[in-house]
Amino acid sequence: MFLIPISILMGLIALGACIWSLKAGQNADPEGARYRIFGDDTLNGKLDPKIRGSLSPIGNQSKLL
């Protein structure tokens, strides 16, 4: 008895989320993420400080401990 109204409500919520994501530009550049992996991670020959810890094996081990 309550399943049909609940399923309609859930469908409307999902539809609203899809419309919101289109208007907010959530998928504005789906091809760009594919090519960002090939970008250069260095600035003037030095490793970017934002990713330095993620590439360091010591940094990764300290996060696990």
Residue pairs with C-beta under 8 A, 6 or more apart in sequence:
21 27
41 47
41 48
41 51
42 48
47 55
52 59
53 59
54 60
